Amino acid sequence: MMRPIPTTMLLAVLASLGGCGGDDIASPARQQALPVTPSASAPEPARPAPAPAPAPPPVRAAPAPPGAPPLTDIAQLRQEVASLRREVAELRMMLTRAPVSAPPAGAAMQQMAETPAVAPAETMFRAEQTDPAWSMYATSAVRAALARTNAELESQVRRLECRTKTCRVEMNPTSADLLESSLGAVLANVGAAIPNMTATQVGSDDGSEATVLYLTR
């Protein structure tokens, strides 16, 4: 038969056990589960920022074809063309405003005498060989043309000579005015046989200037 253990005795036993360092029996307070504190998670490493997208390559103009002038030259040419167009427009306006009058017969003779083609005319005539058949025909044709133009004009011929393709007609100095007014008619009367004419002035023996016609086929 078990006897009840007095409370004082039980406390004394427990105290002796605690003094001996016994730690096998945990107190009710220690037996309670300690609250588990979740450990703070380590911060994630910072992700590197995405690299910026590469810039698009610069747009370059298409290369000029081989042999093409530089752009500066093209611009300069355009400016010159525009300037020429303005000058042409101004000249047209001036010509439209200014009436053009026909030069007098004397001015026409002077212009014919000053043309570069007159200077070698005598040299070319002297270098020609003589074609007897054509020379005879051309001499008669020129005399007839002068007579049809003006009978007095035909009598003023000082010297008439035709060779292979050219006739040289030297007139008396006193007939200069009459000849100037009749040049167109003389050439028309000669016709297609000798269609080209050049006139010049040459010195005569008396110091005056005689008119010489070169008629060429």
PyMOL commands that set and color helices and strands:
alter all, ss='L'
color gray80, all
select helices_A, chain A and resi 7-19+28-31+71-97+105-114+121-127+132-149+151-155+173-180+183-193
alter helices_A, ss='H'
color red, helices_A
select strands_A, chain A and resi 157-162+166-171+196-203+209-216
alter strands_A, ss='S'
color yellow, strands_A
deselect
rebuild
show_as cartoon
